[in-house]
């Protein structure tokens, strides 16, 4: 797959280079017509500048990228910008500008909006962040994504943007909301036990094949509900890696006959606090 990543580092930005210019230069090249994957990394001081700086340019140039299937906005390492500092904006208009996209990945949730979230061909939606606002959860729950097969959400913690509760997650556990959904990732959450218990008898289990609760604060409390669920046992795979389960609970999963990942066991701190893998 033909792929290009565009980055404006700190020095480039200080010298006046902007993402809009990089996009225009790319659109003018012959390979733009066959480009299938575009990754936008740091757009220059992303801790205070949002994609609004180049959003209109990307939308205007969309016809120059007719073969684009995959788009990633915000692909940057912590050395470039901590995930919780990445400033986003309403990215739904960008998604709508590329009608042939099948994969849309977003990193960072500060200021993020997805309204209205509609796309006839999108198969994969991934949001990587330290805290997902409930407003975005609501937009996803009411989205029109008939071809969606994979939904992966980093829910995170309150200190870095998650302002919701289990009530804001429940609509995503309803069967048929996304008729073709096969993979559901509700991960990196400080309420992982609550999510596990709510999912154990949720109707979504009748249609998905892979359930991903990795990178969160799952303990024996939530794990017990998963083990007791006959529908959970029918899944093709259950990802519980990075967790706070006891050795005994891990062994029960290993003996369950399920395809389950219980690697990367964590320990609570001295005050019994449990933290998801990705926060700041």
C-alpha positions as CSV (number, residue, x, y, z in Angstrom):
1,X,0.0,0.0,0.0
2,X,1.3,3.4,-1.0
3,X,1.7,5.5,2.2
4,X,2.9,9.0,3.0
5,X,3.5,10.6,6.4
6,X,3.7,14.4,6.7
7,X,5.3,16.0,9.7
8,X,6.1,19.6,10.7
9,X,8.6,19.5,13.6
10,X,9.3,22.3,16.0
11,X,12.2,23.7,14.0
12,X,10.3,23.5,10.7
13,X,7.4,25.4,12.3
14,X,9.6,28.1,13.7
15,X,11.0,28.5,10.2
16,X,7.5,29.1,8.8
17,X,6.7,25.7,7.3
18,X,3.1,24.7,7.6
19,X,1.1,21.6,7.1
20,X,-1.1,23.3,4.5
21,X,2.0,23.7,2.3
22,X,3.1,20.1,2.7
23,X,-0.4,19.0,1.7
24,X,-0.4,21.2,-1.3
25,X,3.0,20.0,-2.4
26,X,1.8,16.4,-2.0
27,X,-1.3,17.0,-4.0
28,X,0.8,18.4,-6.9
29,X,2.8,15.2,-7.2
30,X,1.8,12.4,-9.7
31,X,1.7,9.8,-6.8
32,X,-1.2,11.7,-5.2
33,X,-3.6,10.0,-7.6
34,X,-2.7,6.6,-6.3
35,X,-2.0,7.4,-2.7
36,X,-3.9,5.0,-0.4
37,X,-2.7,5.9,3.1
38,X,-2.0,9.4,4.5
39,X,-0.6,9.9,7.9
40,X,-0.5,13.4,9.4
41,X,1.9,13.6,12.3
42,X,2.9,16.7,14.2
43,X,1.5,19.7,12.4
44,X,3.6,22.1,14.4
45,X,3.1,22.9,18.1
46,X,0.1,20.6,18.3
47,X,-0.2,21.3,22.0
48,X,-1.7,24.7,21.1
49,X,-2.5,24.5,17.3
50,X,-5.4,22.3,16.2
51,X,-5.9,20.7,12.7
52,X,-8.2,23.7,12.0
53,X,-5.0,25.3,10.7
54,X,-5.0,22.9,7.7
55,X,-8.5,21.3,7.8
56,X,-9.9,23.5,5.0
57,X,-6.9,22.9,2.8
58,X,-7.1,19.1,3.2
59,X,-10.9,19.2,2.4
60,X,-10.2,21.3,-0.7
61,X,-7.5,19.0,-1.9
62,X,-9.6,15.8,-1.4
63,X,-10.2,15.4,-5.1
64,X,-6.5,15.1,-5.6
65,X,-6.4,11.9,-3.6
66,X,-9.1,9.8,-5.2
67,X,-7.6,6.4,-4.1
68,X,-7.2,7.3,-0.4
69,X,-8.4,4.5,1.9
70,X,-6.7,5.2,5.2
71,X,-6.3,8.5,7.1
72,X,-4.5,9.0,10.4
73,X,-4.6,12.4,12.0
74,X,-2.3,13.0,15.0
75,X,0.3,10.3,14.7
76,X,3.0,11.6,17.1
77,X,5.2,10.2,19.8
78,X,5.2,11.6,23.4
79,X,8.5,13.3,22.6
80,X,6.7,15.4,20.0
81,X,3.6,16.0,22.0
82,X,2.0,14.1,24.9
83,X,-1.3,12.5,23.7
84,X,-3.4,14.4,26.2
85,X,-1.9,17.7,24.9
86,X,-2.7,17.1,21.3
87,X,-5.3,19.7,20.3
88,X,-8.0,18.5,17.9
89,X,-11.1,20.0,16.3
90,X,-14.2,18.8,14.6
91,X,-12.8,16.2,12.2
92,X,-16.1,14.9,10.8
93,X,-15.9,17.3,7.7
94,X,-12.6,15.8,6.8
95,X,-14.0,12.3,7.0
96,X,-16.9,13.3,4.8
97,X,-14.6,14.8,2.2
98,X,-13.1,11.4,1.5
99,X,-16.0,9.1,0.5
100,X,-13.8,6.1,-0.2
101,X,-12.1,6.0,3.2
102,X,-12.2,2.6,5.0
103,X,-10.0,3.5,8.0
104,X,-9.9,6.7,10.1
105,X,-7.5,6.9,13.0
106,X,-7.3,9.9,15.4
107,X,-4.8,10.5,18.2
108,X,-5.6,13.1,20.8
109,X,-9.0,14.2,22.1
110,X,-8.6,17.8,23.5
111,X,-11.2,19.8,21.6
112,X,-12.2,16.8,19.5
113,X,-15.6,16.6,17.9
114,X,-17.1,14.2,15.3
115,X,-20.3,15.9,14.3
116,X,-22.1,14.7,12.3
117,X,-20.5,11.3,12.0
118,X,-21.7,9.8,8.8
119,X,-19.8,7.7,6.2
120,X,-21.1,5.0,3.9
121,X,-17.8,3.0,3.5
122,X,-15.8,3.4,6.7
123,X,-14.9,0.0,8.2
124,X,-12.5,1.1,11.0
125,X,-12.6,3.9,13.5
126,X,-9.9,4.2,16.1
127,X,-9.5,7.0,18.7
128,X,-6.3,7.0,20.7
129,X,-6.3,9.3,23.7
130,X,-5.9,9.7,27.4
131,X,-9.5,10.6,28.0
132,X,-12.4,10.6,25.6
133,X,-15.1,13.2,26.1
134,X,-18.7,11.9,26.4
135,X,-19.7,14.3,23.7
136,X,-17.6,12.2,21.3
137,X,-19.1,9.0,22.6
138,X,-22.5,10.4,22.0
139,X,-21.6,11.3,18.4
140,X,-20.3,7.8,17.8
141,X,-23.4,6.2,19.3
142,X,-25.6,8.2,17.0
143,X,-23.4,7.8,13.9
144,X,-24.4,6.4,10.6
145,X,-21.6,4.0,9.8
146,X,-23.3,1.0,8.1
147,X,-20.0,-0.7,7.0
148,X,-18.1,-0.3,10.3
149,X,-16.4,-3.5,11.3
150,X,-13.9,-2.3,13.9
151,X,-14.5,0.3,16.6
152,X,-11.5,0.9,19.0
153,X,-11.8,3.6,21.6
154,X,-9.3,4.6,24.3
155,X,-11.6,5.9,27.1
156,X,-8.9,7.0,29.5
157,X,-9.3,8.9,32.7
158,X,-11.2,12.0,34.0
159,X,-8.0,14.0,34.6
160,X,-7.2,13.9,30.9
161,X,-10.6,14.3,29.3
162,X,-13.0,11.4,30.1
163,X,-16.0,13.2,31.6
164,X,-18.5,10.4,31.1
165,X,-19.8,7.4,33.0
166,X,-20.9,3.9,32.2
167,X,-24.2,5.4,31.0
168,X,-22.4,7.0,28.1
169,X,-20.8,3.7,27.1
170,X,-24.0,1.6,27.3
171,X,-25.4,2.6,23.8
172,X,-22.3,1.1,22.2
173,X,-23.2,-2.3,23.7
174,X,-26.4,-2.6,21.7
175,X,-26.6,-5.1,18.9
176,X,-27.3,-3.7,15.5
177,X,-26.2,-0.1,16.1
178,X,-23.4,-1.0,13.7
179,X,-24.7,-4.1,11.8
180,X,-21.3,-5.3,10.5
181,X,-19.3,-4.6,13.7
182,X,-16.9,-7.6,14.5
183,X,-14.3,-6.0,16.8
184,X,-15.2,-3.8,19.7
185,X,-12.5,-2.1,21.8
186,X,-13.5,-0.2,24.9
187,X,-10.1,0.0,26.4
188,X,-7.6,2.0,28.5
189,X,-10.4,2.9,30.9
190,X,-10.5,3.8,34.6
191,X,-14.0,2.2,34.7
192,X,-13.0,-1.0,33.0
193,X,-14.7,-3.2,35.7
194,X,-18.0,-1.4,35.2
195,X,-17.7,-1.8,31.4
196,X,-16.9,-5.5,31.8
197,X,-19.9,-6.1,34.0
198,X,-22.2,-4.2,31.6
199,X,-20.9,-6.1,28.6
200,X,-21.1,-9.6,30.1
201,X,-24.8,-9.8,29.1
202,X,-25.0,-7.1,26.4
203,X,-26.7,-7.8,23.1
204,X,-23.6,-6.7,21.2
205,X,-22.0,-10.1,22.1
206,X,-24.4,-11.7,19.6
207,X,-22.6,-10.1,16.7
208,X,-19.0,-9.3,17.5
209,X,-16.1,-11.8,17.3
210,X,-13.3,-9.9,19.2
211,X,-13.7,-7.9,22.4
212,X,-10.8,-5.7,23.6
213,X,-10.7,-4.5,27.2
214,X,-6.9,-4.2,27.2
215,X,-4.8,-1.4,28.8
216,X,-7.4,-0.5,31.4
217,X,-7.9,-1.1,35.2
218,X,-9.7,-4.5,34.9
219,X,-9.6,-6.4,38.2
220,X,-11.1,-9.6,39.5
221,X,-14.4,-7.8,40.0
222,X,-15.0,-7.2,36.2
223,X,-13.2,-10.4,35.2
224,X,-15.6,-12.5,37.3
225,X,-18.5,-11.2,35.3
226,X,-16.8,-12.0,32.0
227,X,-16.0,-15.5,33.1
228,X,-19.6,-16.1,34.1
229,X,-20.9,-15.1,30.7
230,X,-21.7,-17.9,28.3
231,X,-21.7,-15.3,25.4
232,X,-18.2,-14.1,26.3
233,X,-17.1,-17.8,26.0
234,X,-18.4,-17.8,22.4
235,X,-16.1,-15.0,21.2
236,X,-13.3,-15.7,18.8
237,X,-10.9,-13.7,21.0
238,X,-10.9,-11.7,24.3
239,X,-8.1,-9.2,24.9
240,X,-7.5,-8.4,28.6
241,X,-3.8,-7.6,28.4
242,X,-2.5,-5.0,30.8
243,X,-4.8,-5.7,33.8
244,X,-4.9,-5.9,37.6
245,X,-6.3,-9.4,37.9
246,X,-4.8,-11.8,40.5
247,X,-2.8,-14.9,39.6
248,X,-5.8,-17.0,40.5
249,X,-8.1,-15.2,38.1
250,X,-5.5,-15.3,35.3
251,X,-5.3,-19.1,35.8
252,X,-9.1,-19.4,35.6
253,X,-9.0,-17.7,32.3
254,X,-6.2,-19.9,31.0
255,X,-8.2,-22.9,32.0
256,X,-11.5,-21.6,30.5
257,X,-10.8,-22.9,27.0
258,X,-11.3,-19.4,25.6
259,X,-8.9,-17.6,23.3
260,X,-7.9,-14.9,25.8
261,X,-4.9,-12.7,26.4
262,X,-4.2,-12.0,30.1
263,X,-0.6,-10.9,29.6
264,X,1.1,-7.8,31.2
265,X,-0.3,-8.1,34.8
266,X,-0.1,-4.9,36.8
267,X,0.0,-4.2,40.5
268,X,-1.9,-1.4,42.3
269,X,0.2,1.3,43.9
270,X,0.6,1.5,47.7
271,X,-2.8,3.4,48.0
272,X,-4.5,0.7,45.8
273,X,-4.8,3.1,42.9
274,X,-5.0,1.5,39.5
275,X,-4.1,3.4,36.3
276,X,-4.8,2.7,32.6
277,X,-1.8,2.3,30.4
278,X,-2.2,5.6,28.4
279,X,-3.3,8.7,30.3
280,X,-1.1,11.8,29.8
